[in-house]
Amino acid sequence: MRVAIKLVKRGMDTDFILRRFRTERQILAALDHPHIARLLDGGTTDDGLPYFVMEFIEGQPLYHYSDAHQLKLNDRLKLFMADLRCAPLRPPETGSTSRHKTVKRFSHF
């Protein structure tokens, strides 16, 4: 099984970033939806940096598709909005944004 590992980089490990990271991990652990990558594991490295392991989602980033099809900004935004509508989600109780599988790939824009 291929997985995606998210780890806080050394130097980016401020109290604020670490709290946000741990909150994100807790939110992901509570989500169960077919269009959200599943959280498989999480913990802390030997040197104290938090990490989590998620289901790896195979696919082409939306920016690759958009570039290959020479989409203008307006068309890119329409594609992004259509992607969001594919998997309506109940917002987490904390008010944070959940990670939709294809929105995660969109973050490369």
C-alpha positions as CSV (number, residue, x, y, z in Angstrom):
1,M,0.0,0.0,0.0
2,R,1.3,3.4,-0.9
3,V,0.8,6.2,1.6
4,A,1.3,9.9,1.9
5,I,3.2,11.1,4.9
6,K,2.9,14.7,6.2
7,L,5.6,15.9,8.5
8,V,6.4,19.3,10.0
9,K,9.8,20.5,8.8
10,R,12.4,21.4,11.3
11,G,12.5,25.2,11.5
12,M,8.7,25.4,10.8
13,D,7.9,23.8,14.2
14,T,6.7,26.9,16.0
15,D,4.0,26.4,18.7
16,F,1.4,27.8,16.4
17,I,2.3,25.5,13.5
18,L,2.5,22.4,15.8
19,R,-1.0,23.2,17.3
20,R,-2.5,23.6,13.8
21,F,-0.9,20.4,12.6
22,R,-2.2,18.4,15.6
23,T,-5.7,20.0,15.1
24,E,-5.6,19.0,11.4
25,R,-4.7,15.4,12.4
26,Q,-7.6,15.3,14.9
27,I,-10.0,16.5,12.3
28,L,-8.8,14.0,9.7
29,A,-9.2,11.2,12.2
30,A,-12.8,12.1,12.7
31,L,-13.7,12.3,9.0
32,D,-15.2,9.3,7.2
33,H,-16.2,10.1,3.6
34,P,-15.4,8.4,0.3
35,H,-14.0,11.6,-1.1
36,I,-11.6,12.3,1.7
37,A,-8.3,10.6,2.0
38,R,-8.3,8.4,5.2
39,L,-5.9,9.1,8.0
40,L,-4.1,5.8,8.7
41,D,-1.7,6.7,11.5
42,G,-0.1,9.6,13.3
43,G,2.5,10.2,15.9
44,T,5.7,12.0,16.8
45,T,9.2,11.3,15.5
46,D,12.1,10.5,17.8
47,D,13.1,14.2,17.7
48,G,9.6,15.4,18.6
49,L,8.1,16.4,15.3
50,P,4.4,15.3,14.7
51,Y,3.5,13.4,11.5
52,F,0.5,11.7,10.1
53,V,0.1,9.0,7.4
54,M,-2.8,9.2,5.0
55,E,-4.1,7.1,2.2
56,F,-2.3,7.9,-1.0
57,I,-4.6,9.2,-3.8
58,E,-3.4,8.5,-7.3
59,G,-4.2,11.2,-9.8
60,Q,-3.1,14.2,-11.8
61,P,-3.0,17.5,-10.1
62,L,-5.6,19.9,-11.4
63,Y,-2.9,22.4,-12.3
64,H,-1.4,19.8,-14.7
65,Y,-4.7,19.3,-16.3
66,S,-5.4,23.0,-16.5
67,D,-1.9,23.7,-18.0
68,A,-2.2,20.9,-20.5
69,H,-5.6,22.2,-21.7
70,Q,-4.4,25.9,-21.5
71,L,-7.3,26.8,-19.3
72,K,-7.8,30.5,-18.5
73,L,-8.2,31.6,-14.8
74,N,-12.0,31.7,-15.0
75,D,-12.1,28.1,-16.4
76,R,-9.7,26.9,-13.7
77,L,-11.9,28.4,-11.1
78,K,-15.0,26.7,-12.6
79,L,-13.1,23.4,-12.6
80,F,-12.2,23.9,-8.9
81,M,-15.8,24.8,-8.0
82,A,-17.2,21.8,-9.9
83,D,-14.7,19.6,-8.0
84,L,-15.9,20.9,-4.7
85,R,-19.6,20.2,-5.6
86,C,-18.7,16.5,-6.3
87,A,-18.4,15.8,-2.6
88,P,-20.5,18.0,-0.4
89,L,-19.2,17.7,3.1
90,R,-20.6,18.7,6.5
91,P,-18.0,21.1,7.9
92,P,-16.1,19.8,10.9
93,E,-17.3,21.1,14.2
94,T,-14.1,23.1,14.7
95,G,-14.9,25.2,11.6
96,S,-11.7,24.1,9.9
97,T,-11.7,23.1,6.2
98,S,-11.6,19.4,5.5
99,R,-9.4,17.8,2.9
100,H,-11.2,16.7,-0.1
101,K,-9.1,14.3,-2.2
102,T,-9.0,16.4,-5.3
103,V,-8.8,19.7,-3.4
104,K,-5.6,18.4,-1.8
105,R,-4.2,18.0,-5.3
106,F,-5.5,21.4,-6.2
107,S,-3.2,23.0,-3.6
108,H,-0.4,22.9,-6.2
109,F,-2.0,25.8,-8.1
